[in-house]
């Protein structure tokens, strides 16, 4: 029973200045930032809203007509240099 109580209770208090990287991560107030900063709330909404736009751009850029036009322009450019 004594071992169980000792395991649940944290050992000591947090360091005044955390020296190690893991101590800095452990003491970082992530809940505070997520709750009080607007960027966290709107980041996922913006990411979901941008996916269809990126899909359309990718579809236009990788269309067969566009690939053919690019290949022709590259062939013309290489012919001018050689």
N, C-alpha and C positions, 0 to 999 in steps of 0.2 A: 504494500500500500504506500509506503513512503517513496518508493521508486516512481510510482504513478504520479504523485503530487509534485515531485521534483521535475518530472518530464513535462508537465503541463505549464509550470511556472517558468517564464523566461529568465534566463540567467543574467542578472545585472540590468543596468539601464543602457539606453543607446549612447553611443559615443557622441561627445560634443561636436567633434569634427571627424566624420568617417574618413579614414585614411585609405582604405582599400576600395577597389572598384565594386566588389560585391556588397560591402557595407553601404556604399553610396546608393546602389540600386535598392537595397533593402529599406533604406530610409526615404527614398524618393516618394513624394506625396502624389501618386498618379491619380488617385480618386479625386483629389482636389482639382487637378488640372482638367480631368474629363468632365467634372461637374460644372466648373466655372469658366471654361473657355469655349467660345462659339465654334472654333475650328473643328473640334472633335465631333460636335453635333452635326455639322453640315458636311463633313468629309465624305461619309458613306453615301449621303444623298447625292452629292455631286458626282461621286464615282459611278453610281448607278445611272445617273442622268447622262453621263458622257459615253458610256459603253455603246449605245446605238449610233452616236455620231462617229466614234472611232471605227465602228464596223462599216458604216457607209463609206468613209474615207478609204479604208483598206480595200473595200470592194471596188471602188472606182480606180484606185491606183493599180490594182492587180488584174484589171480587166484585160482580155486578150487584145483589144484594140489599142489600149494604152501601152501594153508590152511591145506590140508591133511598132508603134510610133517611136517608142524609146529606142528599140533596136535599130530602126532606120536612122535616127538622129545620131546614135553612137557610131554606126557604120560610116555615115557621112563625115563625122568629126575625125575618125581614124583615117579615112581616105585623104583628108586635107593635110594631116600631119605626116603622112608617109609618102 
